[in-house]
Amino acid sequence: ASVGLVLTLDLAAGHEETAIREAMLLGADMGKFIFTPWNPLAPDSLARTRHMVSVAHDAGLPMMVEPIPVSFEETSAHTPENIGKGAKMACELDSDIVKMQFSGDLDTFQEIMSTLYRPVVILGGPGRNNERAVLQDIRHAMDAGAIGTTIGRNIWEHQSPSRMVAALAAIVHEDASVDVAMRRLERSFAMA
């Protein structure tokens, strides 16, 4: 399955109903909300996320919840254990899809995935100059049961975004190996 327009609703605090209504008027297929468990600067993150998901569901809008342990900046908190706990909390918050970080290796990610009961998509994270590493993380995530990706900067910062999309699509939609995806990426460059 594919999703078209996904709107981020993180700044809608206090105006949830209006934000959801406007998202639906724009034709959004889904809303997305970032959840920052254990963030001392956002102690209400759990309650805010629960409320946003509830309001969206009442209006008929599916929600993707993106759990980020503490914050994007506090990378020391992005341990496999915290990534897993945050993803489990996103499931318990009734998200329709969990957008989450890859834990770093196949074994820990399989363990995390075994506890989740909502579809999972993998975020791309910070921009990296290592195409193979990005593709390997996605291959491992797919092998562990993820249904797809929600990658941004590792596509748009790539020297050829369309080629990177083609390589990722080979893994996600054709179950290709990393080597096959890399060959497609390189072949695409040779053809340019």
C-alpha positions as CSV (number, residue, x, y, z in Angstrom):
1,A,0.0,0.0,0.0
2,S,1.1,3.5,-0.5
3,V,0.3,6.8,1.2
4,G,0.1,10.1,-0.7
5,L,0.1,13.3,1.4
6,V,1.3,13.0,5.0
7,L,1.2,16.3,6.9
8,T,3.3,16.9,10.0
9,L,1.1,18.2,12.8
10,D,3.7,18.7,15.6
11,L,3.0,22.5,15.9
12,A,-0.8,22.1,16.4
13,A,-0.7,22.0,20.2
14,G,-3.9,23.6,21.5
15,H,-5.4,23.7,18.0
16,E,-5.7,20.0,17.2
17,E,-9.2,20.0,15.8
18,T,-8.4,22.9,13.5
19,A,-5.2,21.3,12.3
20,I,-6.9,18.0,11.6
21,R,-9.8,19.7,9.8
22,E,-7.3,21.7,7.7
23,A,-5.2,18.7,6.9
24,M,-8.3,16.9,5.7
25,L,-9.4,19.9,3.6
26,L,-5.9,19.8,2.0
27,G,-6.5,16.1,1.1
28,A,-4.1,14.6,3.6
29,D,-4.1,10.8,3.6
30,M,-2.4,10.7,7.0
31,G,-1.1,13.0,9.8
32,K,2.2,12.6,11.5
33,F,3.2,13.6,15.0
34,I,6.6,13.4,16.7
35,F,6.5,11.9,20.1
36,T,9.6,12.6,22.4
37,P,9.4,10.2,25.3
38,W,11.7,11.0,28.3
39,N,12.2,14.6,27.1
40,P,12.4,16.8,30.2
41,L,11.6,19.9,28.1
42,A,8.4,18.2,26.8
43,P,6.9,16.3,29.8
44,D,3.5,16.4,28.2
45,S,4.6,14.6,25.0
46,L,2.8,11.4,25.9
47,A,-0.5,13.2,26.7
48,R,-0.2,15.5,23.6
49,T,0.5,12.6,21.3
50,R,-2.4,10.6,22.7
51,H,-4.7,13.6,22.3
52,M,-3.6,14.3,18.7
53,V,-4.1,10.6,17.7
54,S,-7.5,10.5,19.3
55,V,-8.7,13.8,17.6
56,A,-7.4,12.6,14.3
57,H,-9.1,9.2,14.6
58,D,-12.4,10.8,15.6
59,A,-12.2,12.8,12.4
60,G,-11.3,9.8,10.3
61,L,-7.6,10.7,9.7
62,P,-5.0,8.0,10.2
63,M,-2.0,8.9,12.2
64,M,1.7,8.1,12.0
65,V,3.6,8.5,15.2
66,E,7.4,9.1,15.2
67,P,8.9,8.3,18.5
68,I,12.3,10.0,19.1
69,P,13.9,9.1,22.4
70,V,14.3,12.4,24.3
71,S,15.0,14.6,21.2
72,F,16.7,14.6,17.8
73,E,19.7,16.3,19.4
74,E,20.1,13.9,22.4
75,T,21.6,11.1,20.3
76,S,23.0,9.3,23.3
77,A,19.4,8.4,24.2
78,H,18.9,6.7,20.9
79,T,19.8,3.3,22.2
80,P,18.2,0.1,20.8
81,E,16.4,-0.2,24.1
82,N,15.0,3.3,24.0
83,I,14.1,3.1,20.3
84,G,12.2,-0.1,21.1
85,K,10.4,1.3,24.1
86,G,9.4,4.4,22.2
87,A,8.1,2.4,19.3
88,K,6.1,0.1,21.6
89,M,4.6,3.3,23.2
90,A,3.7,4.6,19.8
91,C,1.8,1.3,19.2
92,E,0.0,1.7,22.5
93,L,-0.9,5.3,21.6
94,D,-2.9,3.7,18.8
95,S,-0.9,5.1,15.9
96,D,-1.8,3.6,12.5
97,I,1.9,3.5,11.5
98,V,5.1,3.8,13.5
99,K,7.8,5.8,11.9
100,M,11.0,4.9,13.7
101,Q,14.8,4.8,13.7
102,F,16.7,1.7,12.8
103,S,18.4,0.4,15.9
104,G,21.8,-0.1,14.3
105,D,21.8,-3.9,13.6
106,L,19.5,-6.6,12.4
107,D,19.5,-8.6,15.7
108,T,18.4,-5.8,17.9
109,F,15.9,-4.6,15.3
110,Q,14.3,-8.0,15.0
111,E,14.0,-8.1,18.7
112,I,12.3,-4.7,18.7
113,M,10.0,-5.7,15.8
114,S,8.8,-8.8,17.7
115,T,7.2,-6.5,20.3
116,L,5.4,-4.2,17.9
117,Y,1.9,-4.7,16.5
118,R,1.5,-1.8,14.1
119,P,3.1,-1.4,10.7
120,V,6.6,0.2,10.8
121,V,8.4,2.5,8.4
122,I,12.0,3.4,8.8
123,L,13.1,7.0,8.9
124,G,16.3,8.0,7.2
125,G,17.9,9.9,10.0
126,P,20.8,12.4,9.5
127,G,22.3,12.8,6.1
128,R,25.0,10.3,5.4
129,N,27.6,10.1,2.6
130,N,27.5,6.4,2.6
131,E,24.9,5.0,0.2
132,R,25.7,1.4,1.0
133,A,25.1,2.0,4.8
134,V,21.7,3.6,4.1
135,L,20.7,0.8,1.8
136,Q,22.0,-1.8,4.3
137,D,20.0,-0.4,7.1
138,I,16.8,-0.4,5.0
139,R,17.5,-4.0,3.9
140,H,17.9,-5.1,7.5
141,A,14.7,-3.2,8.5
142,M,12.8,-4.9,5.7
143,D,14.2,-8.3,6.7
144,A,13.0,-7.7,10.2
145,G,9.4,-6.8,9.1
146,A,9.3,-3.1,8.3
147,I,6.8,-2.2,5.5
148,G,8.8,0.6,4.0
149,T,10.7,3.9,4.5
150,T,10.1,7.5,5.1
151,I,13.5,8.9,4.0
152,G,14.1,12.6,3.4
153,R,17.6,14.0,3.5
154,N,19.3,10.8,2.4
155,I,17.4,11.2,-0.8
156,W,17.2,15.0,-1.4
157,E,20.8,15.6,-0.4
158,H,22.0,12.8,-2.7
159,Q,23.7,13.9,-5.9
160,S,20.9,12.2,-7.8
161,P,17.8,11.9,-5.7
162,S,15.9,9.9,-8.3
163,R,18.6,7.3,-8.5
164,M,18.7,6.9,-4.7
165,V,14.9,6.5,-4.8
166,A,15.3,3.8,-7.5
167,A,17.8,1.9,-5.3
168,L,15.6,2.1,-2.2
169,A,12.6,1.1,-4.3
170,A,14.4,-2.0,-5.4
171,I,14.9,-3.1,-1.8
172,V,11.4,-2.1,-0.6
173,H,9.3,-3.2,-3.6
174,E,11.4,-5.9,-5.2
175,D,13.1,-7.4,-2.2
176,A,16.4,-6.7,-3.8
177,S,19.7,-7.2,-2.0
178,V,22.0,-4.3,-1.2
179,D,24.4,-5.4,-3.9
180,V,21.5,-5.4,-6.5
181,A,20.4,-1.9,-5.3
182,M,23.9,-0.6,-5.5
183,R,24.3,-1.9,-9.0
184,R,21.1,-0.2,-10.0
185,L,22.4,3.0,-8.4
186,E,25.7,2.7,-10.2
187,R,24.1,1.7,-13.5
188,S,21.9,4.7,-13.3
189,F,25.0,6.9,-12.8
190,A,26.7,5.3,-15.8
191,M,23.6,5.9,-18.0
192,A,23.4,9.6,-17.0
